[in-house]
Amino acid sequence: MIMRGGSSKGAYFVADELPADPDRRDDVLLRIMGSPDERQIDGIGGAHPLTSKVAVVSKSERDDADVDYLFLQVGVEVPVVSDRQNCGNLLSGVAAFAIERDLIEVEPTMDAAVVNIHMINTGSVATATIRTSGGRPVYGGATAISGVPGTSARIRLDFDDIAGGSTGGALLPSGSPLDTIEGVDCTLIDNGMPVVVMRADAVGVSGNEPCEELEANQELRAKLEAIRMVAGELMNLGDVTDTTVPKLTMVSPPRNGGHLSTRTFIPHRCHEAIGVLGAVSVATAALIPGSPANEVAQLNGDNIVLEHPSGVFEAAVEARVEPGSVILERAGIVRTARKIMDGTVFPRDGAHG
């Protein structure tokens, strides 16, 4: 099934419909997506990291979860399939997909379903609350999210114990709220997604540029990649040369009524919006005194509105700052999702190369 989840799009599979062996599975997915090829012309990928994504879903054997969700990022121009991160956008569609595939049952009389989702990539659990009718998902609704035209049904995602899921269990993997890398002050944070947060003016940009201008800035891209290489080691991610984490977010003062302006590389393309879990991490960084995000943010209230190239993203994050530590108490966001196509995909014959 092809679904739009949040501001991304991907292919959703029931786990037992793919090869059990990870190497065989990844080869099949590369051939399904049409990778490696910058256009992905011979597959269903959309020639961009945001549309070359896969969700693998199955019934869960955990007591605290209804379904298991494995996210796989499929490379566009390189034959790489990575499981080293979560994806909160595709997460938005998991509950509906699980109902569509009868992995869970919903009473026909209920107008909402609460689905606990075990995110295999990090071992944490998210709770999705979605609209239903007659025991099936409802996709139409009045909720709009930036980066997606029109409106759809509201999906509430709440996260439990996601800090440090990819980096060894710590919200601040380096042990410090501030690290200086390549002469740039950074906060290395993982509240669902490993992100390097830095001030835009510290790397020579305003933070208000369109994505195409930032992508064309080769000096900036080289600087960001140098920072990412060092940050990967400090965040317990090892050599990140061939991975899609950590992400890099440049922050600056808000300009359009939000609390903080962002420009994010994921990691080599500029995101036209901001990823769900990346947004949660950046919003959390804004609450940490002395962090680059906190320095430029204009905060008021519990919710933090992040401005990005195509609009805004609102995250509800509550944290308590104590001497030497940050205690997270709540993280939640609102997304939408939609079923686009359901059918049979035919992988390209032969090896992915």
N, C-alpha and C positions, 0 to 999 in steps of 0.2 A: 504494500500500500504506500502510495506517495502522499505525504501530509505536509502542510505548512505547520510548523510548530513555532510560535512566537514570531520572530523576524528571520527565521531560517526555514529551510525546506529540506526534507530528506526521505529516504526509503526506510520503511518500517517492516520488520520481519519477525515472525514467530521463530524462536530459537531453533526448534527442531526441524525447520524447513531449510536450514543452512547446514553445511558440513560442520561436524563437531570439532574436527581438528582445526585449530586456529590458523595454521598456514594455508590449508585448503580453503577455509572460509575467506580469508583475506584475498586469496587469488581470485575467487569467484566474485567478491565484491569489487575488486579493481576492474574486472571485466564487465560487470554490470554497470558500473559508473562510467566506463570508458577511459580509465586512467592507465598510463600517464599520457595526457594530451591536453594542451592548454585550452582546447575547445570542448573536450570530452565528447567529440562529435559522434563516436560509435557507442555511446552509452547514455544513461539517463541523468548523469551529473550536469550541473548547470554552469560549469566553467568558473566556479568561484568556491572558496572554502565554505561559504555559508550555505551552499546548495549541493555540496558533496559530502553529505552526512548520512549516517546509518544508525537506526535504533533497533536493537535486538531484544525482544521481550518474551518472557516466559512466566509461568506460574511460579510463585516463590514458595520455598520450603521454610522460610523464616517465620517465626511467630509474630514478628512486628511488621510484616509486609504482605501485600496481596500479590504483587508481581515483582519480578526482577527486570532491570533495565540496564543493558550494556550499550554505551555509546561508542561508536567508532568513527573517527575522522578519516576520510579517504582523501589522500593526496590528489591534487589535480594534475600537476605536471611531473610528479614523482610517484613511483610505485610503492607508496607507503600507506599502511593502514595503522592508525594509532589508537590505543585505548588508554592513553595517559592523562585524560581529562574527562570531566563531565561535560554535558551540554544541557543547560537549563532551557534553551529554546525547544529542542526536540523533546525534552522532558514534558513540555506542555501538552504534547499529543499522546503521551504514553497511556494515560487513563482511557481516553476515547478509543485508542487502538485496541487495548486489552478487552474492552467491552465489545468492540466490533468483531474480534476474533474469539469471543466467548471464553476468554481466559478467566473472567470474573462475571458473576451474575448480578444484575441490578433489578430490584423489584419494579414491576411495571407501574406501580402506583407512586413511586418516588420521583420527585422533581429534581433531585440532585444525587450524586454519588460521591462518596469520599473514598479515595483509593490511596493506599500506602504503597509507595514505590521504593524498592531497594535499589539504589544506584550502585551497580557492581563496581564501577570504576574507582569509587572511593569508599565503598562500604557503608555509606550513610543512607538515611531514609528521608524521603520527601513525601508530603501529603498533598494530593491534588483533589480539589473539590470542583466538580464539573456539573453542568446542567444535563438532565436526562428527561426523556419522555417515552413512556411505553417500554422502559428498560433499555433504551438505546441512547447514544449521545445526541445532544442538541448542538449544532454548530452555529446556527444563526443567532444573532443578538445585537446589542447596542454598544458593546465595548470596543473602543478604538485603542490601538497601540501604535506608537510611532514606528515608521518603517514599513507599515503594512496598510494598503489601501482599504477603505471601507471599515465595516464593523463586524464583530462576531460575538459568540457567547463568551461570557466571562469565565476564566479559569483562575482559581486561587491556588498558589503554590506556597506551602510553608515548609521550612527546612529545619531539620533537627540534627544537631551535632555534626555540622559540615566543616567546621574549622580544621584546617590542616589535613584534609582528606587525601590530598595528593602529595603532601610534602612531609609526612612523618608525624602528623598529629598536632602541630602547633599553628596557631593563627599567624604568628610572626616567625617563620621558619628559621630566620637567622638569629633569633633571640633578641632582636633590637627593633624598635619602631623606626629607626633611621639608619641607613647604610649609605656610604658614599662610594659610588662606582663610576669609574672614568670621569671623576670630578663632578658628578651629578648626585645630589641628595635624592635617595629613593626610599620608599617603604615597600618592603617585600612582604606580601600578604597573601594568605590563602583562606578565604572564607567561602569555600565552594569552588573557587578557581584560582590557581596561582597567577598573581598579577604583580608587575613591577609598576609602582605609581610614582610619577615624577612631575615636577612643574614643567609646563610647556616652555616657559621662558628660559629654563635652565638648559634646554637643548636648542635654543635659538629660534623658536617659533612662538606665535601668539597663542596658539590653541584654538583659533577660530577659523583656520584655513579649511577649505574643502578637501575631501579625501584625495582627489586626483592631484592636487598641488603637493600634498604631503608625500604621496607615493612617488612623485617626480623628483623629490628632493633627495638626491643620492647621498649627500653628506649626512643628512638626518638619518636615513635608513642605515647607513654604516655605523653611526653612533649608537642607534637603538640596538642593533645586533650585537655590538661589542658589549653593551650593558647587559643584554639578555644572556650572553655566554657566561659572564661572571655571576649574574644573579642565579642562573640555573644551579651552579655549584653551591651557592650560599643557601638555596632553598631546598637542598637535598634532592634535586632532580638529576644530578649528574651532568653528563654531556648532553646539552639540549640542541645540538646542531641540527639533528633530523627530527625534532619534535615540534609540536605546535604550542607547547607551554614552556615558560610562562608567557602570558600576554603582556603587552606594554601599554599603559595608559598615561597620556600626558594631560595634566589638569591645569585649569586656569579659572579666573573668576567668572561667575555666571553672567550671561548677557541677555537672556530671554526669559527672565522670571524664575529660573530654577535656583538651585543652591550651589551648583558646581558645573563647570563646562568640561567635557572630556573629548579626547581623540585617542582611539585605541588601535594599535596594530596587533594582528591575530595569527602569527607574529610578523608576517612579511607583507600583508595587505592591510590597508586601513579599513576598519569596520565602518560601514555606512550608518551603523547605530552603535550599540554596545551589547555584548552578550549578557544573558540573564545572570549567571553566576559571577561573571566578571563585574557586573554592575553591583552585585551584593558585596563583593570584595572591595571595590572602590568606595562604595558608600560607607562601609565599615572603616576604611582607612580615614575617611573624612572625620570620624569621631575620635581619632587618636591624636591627642595633643602633640604638636611638634611635627606631625607628618606633613609632607608637601600638600596633600589634599586638604588637611585641616587648615593650613596657612591661607589658602585661597577660597575656601568654602564660606558661604554666607548662610549659616544654619539657623533654622527656627522650626520647632516642632519635632515630632518623632520621625516622620517620613522624610526621605532625602530624595530630591528631584535632580537627576543627572541630565544635563543637556548633552546632546550628541549631534552628529551631522544631519540626521533626519528627524529630529524632534527631541523628546524627553523620555526618561525612564524613571519610574518612581519605585523606590525600594523602602520597605519598612524594616529598619534595623535598630535594635536596642542593644546597647553595650554599656557596661559599667567599667570605668577606668579605675584601676587600683594601682598602687605603687608597684612598678615592675611587671604589671600584667593588664590584660584587657579581658573582661569576662563578658561573653556574648549571652544575651538573654532571649533574643527573638530575631528571626529573619523571614520575611515573606514578600511576595510580589504577585502582581496580577498579569496574566498573559491571555492569549487566545490561540486557538488552533483550528485547523479545518482539513477535512478529508478532501483530497484533490482527485485521486485516481486509485482504483482497486483492480488488480489484474495480474497478469503473468509477465515477468520480465525474462528476456532471453540473453544470457551472457554471451559476449563474443567468444568464439571458439579459440582454443589454444591458450597458451600462457599469456599473462597480462602484458608482457613486453612485446 
